[in-house]
């Protein structure tokens, strides 16, 4: 994904979102910070899996995610959690003024940024020209100062116009997360949103459709990732993100969904499916679910029976065993890190 320091518009392929990461194929560590806790993973050198992972939970209120205000409300608690993960994975040296920094990918919550889809008749190829144009286009659409924000984008050329996916977040929010990592001798080389990171687990386009009538270049899928209390639905078509939508699930906005939230989940997914059918004139080929726990089977059954949409878990292999995790937690907290690792190895 291009940014102030990235590359220009590209014609397609979800791998384009990872251009900056692929420039650092030796990156061997990843960290995700969420309201629920901190995850740290060490990746295998020759495969896309994680050789080890550590997790430390956070008390409610330590991290409250928004692009409108400070996210790390108790930064020392978050710092101690990350330090505990480092010690668990044998990197306590990073805590004691080691001159050697540890490069890593940093994953932050979806709600720390805003995602937009905008159209242009003409679009510059150079980020130095594209970024000001995007700022002008979105100036009245974002609820914060876009001139003091970090912008990344992916531009796709259509028949008569450019369609541009834009991720924008205040620089102060991004730096909060980066500075915390840097205080422990870590150097974030790549920062992304949790669900965007998870998209690396989606099979390549040629494997995404079981229907032989669907051309690989036109394969489509929906990804639904649940990180309580938020559900993010994303649609990929022809290898590019075409929808990104996050909604709260469950009453009260707590850490877990209410027991009767199944209908809320389905009501959050169905509009995304309808959007794709209405705007692209064809049904989705498949859906992938992540972190839904006991809801997963019932959501899959509903999508299959009501929408004729084949559904499978986003994680095709078990996540690394970590004390204190059940299966849904492992999916939620490892999907992005495993997705980034997979794309890193493809590079």
C-alpha positions as CSV (number, residue, x, y, z in Angstrom):
1,X,0.0,0.0,0.0
2,X,1.5,3.3,-1.0
3,X,2.1,6.1,1.5
4,X,4.1,9.3,1.7
5,X,7.1,7.1,1.4
6,X,5.6,4.3,-0.6
7,X,5.0,3.4,-4.2
8,X,2.5,4.7,-6.7
9,X,-0.8,3.3,-8.0
10,X,-0.8,-0.4,-8.8
11,X,-3.1,-2.5,-10.9
12,X,-4.1,-5.2,-8.5
13,X,-3.3,-8.1,-6.2
14,X,-3.7,-8.1,-2.5
15,X,0.1,-8.5,-2.3
16,X,0.3,-4.8,-3.3
17,X,-0.9,-4.0,0.2
18,X,2.3,-5.5,1.5
19,X,4.9,-3.8,-0.7
20,X,6.7,-2.2,2.2
21,X,6.8,-5.4,4.2
22,X,8.1,-7.4,1.3
23,X,11.1,-5.1,1.1
24,X,12.0,-6.6,4.5
25,X,11.7,-10.4,4.0
26,X,14.1,-11.0,6.9
27,X,11.6,-9.5,9.4
28,X,11.2,-12.2,12.0
29,X,9.0,-10.8,14.7
30,X,5.4,-9.4,15.0
31,X,3.4,-7.8,17.7
32,X,-0.3,-7.0,18.0
33,X,-1.7,-4.6,20.6
34,X,-5.4,-4.8,21.3
35,X,-7.8,-3.8,24.1
36,X,-7.7,-7.5,25.1
37,X,-4.0,-7.8,25.4
38,X,-0.6,-7.9,23.7
39,X,0.6,-10.8,21.4
40,X,4.2,-11.3,20.4
41,X,5.2,-13.9,17.8
42,X,8.5,-15.1,16.4
43,X,8.2,-16.4,12.9
44,X,9.9,-19.4,11.3
45,X,12.8,-18.5,9.1
46,X,11.8,-20.7,6.2
47,X,8.0,-21.0,6.5
48,X,4.9,-18.8,7.0
49,X,4.1,-20.1,10.5
50,X,5.1,-18.9,14.0
51,X,7.8,-20.8,15.9
52,X,6.7,-19.3,19.2
53,X,4.2,-16.8,20.6
54,X,3.5,-15.1,23.9
55,X,0.4,-13.3,25.2
56,X,-0.3,-11.0,28.1
57,X,-3.9,-9.9,28.9
58,X,-4.7,-6.3,29.6
59,X,-7.3,-5.0,32.1
60,X,-10.3,-3.2,30.7
61,X,-9.6,0.4,30.0
62,X,-5.9,0.1,29.4
63,X,-6.4,0.4,25.7
64,X,-9.5,2.2,24.3
65,X,-9.4,2.5,20.5
66,X,-10.4,5.5,18.6
67,X,-8.8,7.8,15.9
68,X,-10.2,10.7,17.9
69,X,-8.3,10.5,21.1
70,X,-5.4,8.9,22.9
71,X,-5.6,5.0,22.7
72,X,-3.1,3.9,25.3
73,X,-4.8,5.2,28.5
74,X,-2.5,3.2,30.8
75,X,0.7,2.9,28.7
76,X,2.8,1.5,31.5
77,X,0.4,-1.5,31.8
78,X,0.7,-2.1,28.1
79,X,4.5,-1.7,28.3
80,X,4.7,-4.3,31.1
81,X,2.6,-6.7,29.0
82,X,4.9,-6.4,26.0
83,X,7.9,-6.7,28.3
84,X,6.5,-9.9,29.7
85,X,6.0,-11.3,26.2
86,X,9.6,-10.5,25.3
87,X,10.9,-12.3,28.4
88,X,8.7,-15.3,27.6
89,X,10.3,-15.6,24.2
90,X,13.8,-15.2,25.5
91,X,14.4,-11.6,24.5
92,X,14.9,-10.0,27.9
93,X,18.0,-8.5,26.5
94,X,15.8,-6.0,24.6
95,X,14.7,-4.7,28.0
96,X,18.1,-3.8,29.3
97,X,19.5,-1.1,27.1
98,X,20.8,-3.5,24.4
99,X,22.4,-1.6,21.6
100,X,20.7,-4.0,19.1
101,X,17.2,-3.1,18.1
102,X,14.7,-5.7,17.2
103,X,12.8,-5.1,14.0
104,X,9.2,-6.1,13.9
105,X,5.8,-5.7,12.3
106,X,3.3,-3.9,14.5
107,X,-0.5,-4.6,14.3
108,X,-3.0,-2.1,15.8
109,X,-6.8,-2.3,16.1
110,X,-9.0,-1.6,13.1
111,X,-10.7,1.2,14.9
112,X,-7.5,3.2,15.2
113,X,-8.0,4.3,11.6
114,X,-10.7,5.2,9.1
115,X,-10.9,3.3,5.8
116,X,-12.4,5.0,2.7
117,X,-13.1,4.1,-0.9
118,X,-12.9,7.1,-3.2
119,X,-13.0,7.5,-7.0
120,X,-11.0,9.8,-9.3
121,X,-11.2,10.4,-13.1
122,X,-7.5,10.8,-13.1
123,X,-5.0,9.8,-10.4
124,X,-1.3,10.6,-10.1
125,X,1.3,7.8,-10.0
126,X,3.6,9.5,-7.6
127,X,2.6,9.5,-3.9
128,X,4.0,13.1,-3.6
129,X,1.2,14.2,-5.9
130,X,-1.4,11.6,-4.8
131,X,-1.4,12.3,-1.1
132,X,-2.4,16.0,-1.3
133,X,-5.2,15.0,-3.7
134,X,-6.5,12.4,-1.2
135,X,-6.2,14.9,1.6
136,X,-8.3,17.4,-0.4
137,X,-10.9,14.7,-1.3
138,X,-11.4,13.5,2.3
139,X,-10.9,16.8,4.2
140,X,-14.6,17.1,5.0
141,X,-15.1,13.3,5.5
142,X,-12.8,12.6,8.4
143,X,-13.5,13.7,12.0
144,X,-9.9,14.7,12.7
145,X,-7.2,16.8,11.2
146,X,-6.3,15.1,7.9
147,X,-3.3,17.3,7.4
148,X,-1.7,15.8,10.6
149,X,-2.6,12.2,9.6
150,X,-0.8,9.3,8.1
151,X,-2.3,8.1,4.8
152,X,-1.8,4.9,2.9
153,X,-3.6,3.9,-0.3
154,X,-4.1,1.4,-3.0
155,X,-5.2,2.6,-6.4
156,X,-6.9,0.4,-8.9
157,X,-7.5,1.4,-12.5
158,X,-11.0,0.6,-13.7
159,X,-12.4,1.1,-17.2
160,X,-13.3,4.8,-16.8
161,X,-11.9,5.8,-13.4
162,X,-9.5,5.1,-10.6
163,X,-10.8,3.4,-7.4
164,X,-8.7,4.2,-4.4
165,X,-8.7,2.4,-1.0
166,X,-7.4,4.9,1.6
167,X,-6.4,4.1,5.2
168,X,-6.0,7.3,7.3
169,X,-5.2,7.7,11.0
170,X,-3.8,10.7,13.0
171,X,0.0,10.6,13.2
172,X,-0.3,11.0,17.0
173,X,-2.3,7.7,17.3
174,X,0.2,5.7,15.2
175,X,3.1,7.2,17.1
176,X,1.6,6.2,20.5
177,X,1.9,2.5,19.5
178,X,5.3,2.9,17.9
179,X,6.8,4.8,20.8
180,X,5.7,2.2,23.3
181,X,7.4,-0.5,21.2
182,X,10.5,1.7,20.8
183,X,10.8,2.2,24.5
184,X,11.5,-1.6,24.8
185,X,14.2,-1.6,22.1
186,X,11.9,-2.6,19.3
187,X,11.7,-0.9,15.9
188,X,8.4,-1.1,14.0
189,X,9.2,-1.5,10.3
190,X,5.7,-2.1,9.2
191,X,2.4,-1.0,10.8
192,X,-1.0,-2.3,9.7
193,X,-4.6,-2.8,10.9
194,X,-5.6,-6.2,12.4
195,X,-8.0,-7.3,9.7
196,X,-5.8,-6.0,6.9
197,X,-3.0,-8.1,8.3
198,X,-5.3,-11.1,8.5
199,X,-6.0,-11.0,4.7
200,X,-2.6,-12.6,4.1
201,X,-4.3,-15.9,5.2
202,X,-6.8,-15.7,2.3
203,X,-5.7,-18.3,-0.4
204,X,-4.3,-17.0,-3.6
205,X,-6.9,-16.0,-6.2
206,X,-6.4,-19.2,-8.2
207,X,-7.4,-21.2,-5.2
208,X,-10.3,-19.0,-3.9
209,X,-13.0,-20.3,-6.1
210,X,-14.3,-23.9,-6.4
211,X,-16.3,-22.9,-9.4
212,X,-14.4,-23.7,-12.5
213,X,-16.5,-21.1,-14.4
214,X,-15.0,-18.3,-12.3
215,X,-11.8,-16.8,-13.8
216,X,-9.0,-16.7,-11.2
217,X,-8.6,-13.0,-11.8
218,X,-12.3,-12.4,-10.8
219,X,-12.4,-14.5,-7.7
220,X,-14.2,-12.9,-4.7
221,X,-14.5,-13.6,-1.0
222,X,-15.8,-12.1,2.2
223,X,-13.7,-12.2,5.4
224,X,-15.4,-11.7,8.8
225,X,-13.1,-11.2,11.7
226,X,-14.5,-10.8,15.3
227,X,-12.5,-9.0,17.9
228,X,-15.0,-8.3,20.7
229,X,-16.9,-6.2,20.7
230,X,-16.1,-5.3,17.0
231,X,-16.9,-7.3,13.9
232,X,-15.0,-6.3,10.7
233,X,-16.2,-7.5,7.3
234,X,-14.0,-7.2,4.3
235,X,-14.6,-8.1,0.7
236,X,-11.8,-9.0,-1.7
237,X,-12.4,-9.1,-5.5
238,X,-9.8,-9.8,-8.1
239,X,-7.2,-9.6,-5.3
240,X,-8.1,-6.1,-4.1
241,X,-10.1,-4.9,-1.1
242,X,-13.5,-3.5,-2.2
243,X,-15.2,-3.2,1.2
244,X,-14.0,-2.7,4.8
245,X,-16.7,-2.3,7.4
246,X,-16.5,-2.4,11.2
247,X,-19.5,-2.5,13.5
248,X,-20.0,-3.2,17.3
249,X,-21.6,-6.5,18.3
250,X,-23.3,-7.1,21.7
251,X,-24.8,-4.8,24.2
252,X,-22.7,-2.5,26.4
253,X,-19.5,-2.6,24.3
254,X,-17.8,-5.0,26.7
255,X,-15.0,-7.5,25.9
256,X,-17.4,-10.3,24.8
257,X,-20.6,-10.3,22.8
258,X,-23.9,-10.8,24.5
259,X,-25.4,-14.3,24.3
260,X,-28.0,-13.3,21.8
261,X,-25.6,-11.7,19.4
262,X,-25.8,-14.3,16.6
263,X,-28.5,-12.3,14.9
264,X,-26.4,-9.1,15.2
265,X,-23.5,-10.9,13.5
266,X,-25.6,-12.1,10.7
267,X,-27.2,-8.7,10.3
268,X,-23.7,-7.2,10.1
269,X,-22.6,-9.6,7.4
270,X,-25.6,-9.7,5.1
271,X,-25.4,-6.0,4.0
272,X,-21.8,-6.6,2.9
273,X,-22.9,-9.6,0.8
274,X,-25.8,-7.6,-0.7
275,X,-23.4,-4.7,-1.5
276,X,-21.1,-6.9,-3.5
277,X,-24.0,-8.5,-5.4
278,X,-25.6,-5.2,-6.2
279,X,-22.4,-3.4,-7.3
280,X,-20.5,-6.2,-9.0
281,X,-23.4,-8.2,-10.5
282,X,-22.3,-11.6,-9.2
283,X,-22.4,-13.6,-6.0
284,X,-19.4,-14.0,-3.7
285,X,-17.4,-17.2,-4.2
286,X,-16.6,-17.9,-0.6
287,X,-16.6,-16.6,3.0
288,X,-13.9,-16.9,5.6
289,X,-14.6,-16.6,9.4
290,X,-12.2,-15.7,12.1
291,X,-12.6,-15.5,15.9
292,X,-16.3,-16.2,16.1
293,X,-16.0,-19.1,18.5
294,X,-19.3,-20.9,19.1
295,X,-21.0,-18.5,16.7
296,X,-18.8,-19.7,13.8
297,X,-20.7,-22.9,13.0
298,X,-24.1,-21.3,13.1
299,X,-22.9,-18.3,11.0
300,X,-21.4,-20.7,8.5
301,X,-24.7,-22.8,8.4
302,X,-26.7,-19.6,7.9
303,X,-24.5,-18.3,5.1
304,X,-24.6,-21.6,3.3
305,X,-28.3,-22.3,3.6
306,X,-29.6,-18.7,3.1
307,X,-27.1,-17.3,0.7
308,X,-25.5,-20.4,-0.8
309,X,-22.2,-19.1,0.3
310,X,-19.5,-21.7,1.0
311,X,-17.8,-20.8,4.3
312,X,-14.6,-22.0,6.0
313,X,-12.3,-20.9,8.8
314,X,-9.7,-18.2,7.9
315,X,-7.0,-20.1,9.9
316,X,-6.6,-23.4,8.1
317,X,-4.1,-24.6,10.6
318,X,-4.1,-24.4,14.4
319,X,-2.5,-21.3,15.8
320,X,0.5,-21.7,18.2
321,X,-0.5,-23.0,21.7
322,X,-0.4,-20.2,24.2
323,X,-1.3,-20.5,27.9
324,X,-4.7,-18.9,28.6
325,X,-6.0,-19.0,25.1
326,X,-9.0,-20.9,23.8
327,X,-9.5,-21.5,20.1
328,X,-11.4,-18.3,19.3
329,X,-8.8,-16.2,21.2
330,X,-6.0,-17.9,19.3
331,X,-7.7,-17.0,16.0
332,X,-8.3,-13.4,17.0
333,X,-4.9,-12.7,18.3
334,X,-2.7,-14.6,15.8
335,X,-4.6,-14.2,12.5
336,X,-3.0,-10.9,11.6
337,X,0.5,-12.0,12.6
338,X,0.3,-15.3,10.7
339,X,-1.2,-13.4,7.7
340,X,1.7,-11.0,7.6
341,X,4.2,-13.9,8.0
342,X,2.7,-15.7,5.1
343,X,2.9,-12.6,2.8
344,X,6.4,-12.0,4.1
345,X,7.5,-15.5,2.9
346,X,5.8,-15.1,-0.5
347,X,8.0,-12.0,-1.1
